[in-house]
Amino acid sequence: MTLGRIVDVLSIVLLVGAAFAFAAGVDALAERRDLVALYWLVVGALTLKAATDVVRPRSSSR
């Protein structure tokens, strides 16, 4: 397995994790558990950001 393939697999795993976190947040919203919903939605957003940053790292020329 090449390094590029490993990075792609890691990004997919993070993307699936983000989808599950968003689903848990929506489920918690349906049950009126606001703090739990907020937690899972933030986890989902941060995991989604991590999935995109793994594939497209920031430029070091800032």
MIDOSE-1310 file (N, C-alpha, C; in nm, 2 decimals, decimal comma, always signed):
residues 62
mtlg	+0,08/-0,12/+0,00/+0,00/+0,00/+0,00/+0,09/+0,12/+0,00; +0,06/+0,22/-0,09/+0,14/+0,34/-0,09/+0,09/+0,44/+0,01; +0,17/+0,54/+0,04/+0,13/+0,64/+0,13/+0,00/+0,72/+0,09; -0,01/+0,74/-0,04/-0,13/+0,81/-0,09/-0,25/+0,73/-0,07
rivd	-0,24/+0,60/-0,09/-0,36/+0,51/-0,06/-0,40/+0,51/+0,08; -0,30/+0,51/+0,17/-0,33/+0,52/+0,32/-0,39/+0,65/+0,36; -0,35/+0,76/+0,30/-0,41/+0,89/+0,33/-0,56/+0,89/+0,28; -0,58/+0,83/+0,16/-0,72/+0,83/+0,11/-0,81/+0,74/+0,20
vlsi	-0,76/+0,63/+0,25/-0,84/+0,55/+0,34/-0,87/+0,62/+0,47; -0,77/+0,69/+0,52/-0,79/+0,77/+0,64/-0,89/+0,87/+0,62; -0,89/+0,94/+0,51/-0,98/+1,04/+0,48/-1,13/+0,99/+0,47; -1,14/+0,87/+0,41/-1,27/+0,81/+0,40/-1,32/+0,77/+0,53
vllv	-1,23/+0,71/+0,62/-1,27/+0,67/+0,75/-1,32/+0,80/+0,83; -1,25/+0,91/+0,82/-1,29/+1,03/+0,89/-1,42/+1,08/+0,84; -1,44/+1,07/+0,71/-1,57/+1,12/+0,65/-1,69/+1,03/+0,70; -1,67/+0,90/+0,71/-1,77/+0,82/+0,76/-1,80/+0,85/+0,91
gaaf	-1,69/+0,87/+0,98/-1,71/+0,91/+1,12/-1,79/+1,04/+1,13; -1,76/+1,14/+1,05/-1,83/+1,26/+1,05/-1,98/+1,24/+1,02; -2,01/+1,15/+0,92/-2,15/+1,13/+0,89/-2,22/+1,06/+1,01; -2,16/+0,97/+1,08/-2,22/+0,91/+1,20/-2,24/+1,02/+1,31
afaa	-2,14/+1,11/+1,32/-2,15/+1,21/+1,43/-2,27/+1,31/+1,39; -2,28/+1,34/+1,27/-2,39/+1,43/+1,23/-2,53/+1,36/+1,25; -2,53/+1,23/+1,22/-2,65/+1,15/+1,24/-2,69/+1,14/+1,39; -2,59/+1,13/+1,47/-2,61/+1,12/+1,62/-2,66/+1,26/+1,67
gvda	-2,61/+1,37/+1,61/-2,65/+1,50/+1,65/-2,80/+1,53/+1,61; -2,83/+1,48/+1,49/-2,97/+1,50/+1,44/-3,07/+1,42/+1,53; -3,02/+1,29/+1,56/-3,11/+1,21/+1,65/-3,13/+1,27/+1,78; -3,02/+1,33/+1,84/-3,03/+1,40/+1,97/-3,12/+1,52/+1,96
laer	-3,12/+1,59/+1,85/-3,21/+1,70/+1,83/-3,35/+1,66/+1,83; -3,38/+1,54/+1,77/-3,52/+1,49/+1,76/-3,57/+1,45/+1,90; -3,47/+1,41/+1,99/-3,51/+1,38/+2,12/-3,50/+1,49/+2,22; -3,48/+1,61/+2,17/-3,47/+1,74/+2,25/-3,36/+1,74/+2,35
rdlv	-3,25/+1,67/+2,32/-3,13/+1,68/+2,40/-3,03/+1,77/+2,34; -3,05/+1,90/+2,37/-2,98/+2,01/+2,30/-2,83/+2,00/+2,32; -2,78/+1,98/+2,44/-2,64/+1,98/+2,47/-2,57/+1,86/+2,40; -2,63/+1,75/+2,40/-2,58/+1,63/+2,34/-2,58/+1,65/+2,18
alyw	-2,68/+1,71/+2,13/-2,69/+1,74/+1,99/-2,58/+1,84/+1,95; -2,56/+1,94/+2,03/-2,45/+2,04/+2,00/-2,32/+1,97/+2,00; -2,29/+1,88/+2,10/-2,17/+1,81/+2,10/-2,14/+1,73/+1,98; -2,24/+1,65/+1,94/-2,22/+1,56/+1,82/-2,21/+1,64/+1,69
lvvg	-2,28/+1,75/+1,68/-2,27/+1,83/+1,56/-2,13/+1,90/+1,55; -2,08/+1,94/+1,66/-1,94/+2,00/+1,66/-1,84/+1,89/+1,63; -1,86/+1,77/+1,69/-1,77/+1,66/+1,66/-1,77/+1,63/+1,51; -1,89/+1,63/+1,45/-1,91/+1,60/+1,31/-1,84/+1,71/+1,22
altl	-1,86/+1,83/+1,26/-1,80/+1,94/+1,18/-1,64/+1,93/+1,19; -1,59/+1,91/+1,31/-1,44/+1,90/+1,32/-1,39/+1,78/+1,25; -1,46/+1,67/+1,25/-1,41/+1,55/+1,18/-1,42/+1,57/+1,03; -1,52/+1,64/+0,98/-1,53/+1,67/+0,84/-1,42/+1,76/+0,80
kaat	-1,38/+1,86/+0,88/-1,27/+1,94/+0,85/-1,14/+1,86/+0,85; -1,12/+1,77/+0,94/-1,00/+1,69/+0,94/-0,99/+1,60/+0,82; -1,11/+1,55/+0,77/-1,11/+1,46/+0,66/-1,06/+1,54/+0,53; -1,10/+1,67/+0,52/-1,06/+1,75/+0,41/-0,92/+1,79/+0,42
dvvr	-0,87/+1,82/+0,54/-0,74/+1,87/+0,56/-0,64/+1,76/+0,54; -0,68/+1,63/+0,56/-0,59/+1,52/+0,53/-0,56/+1,51/+0,38; -0,66/+1,53/+0,30/-0,64/+1,51/+0,16/-0,58/+1,64/+0,10; -0,62/+1,75/+0,15/-0,57/+1,88/+0,09/-0,50/+1,96/+0,21
prss	-0,38/+1,93/+0,24/-0,31/+2,01/+0,35/-0,29/+2,16/+0,31; -0,28/+2,23/+0,41/-0,27/+2,38/+0,40/-0,13/+2,41/+0,34; -0,12/+2,52/+0,26/+0,00/+2,56/+0,21/+0,09/+2,62/+0,32; +0,22/+2,60/+0,31/+0,31/+2,65/+0,42/+0,35/+2,79/+0,39
sr	+0,30/+2,86/+0,28/+0,34/+2,99/+0,24/+0,26/+3,10/+0,30; +0,20/+3,08/+0,42/+0,12/+3,18/+0,48/+0,20/+3,28/+0,55
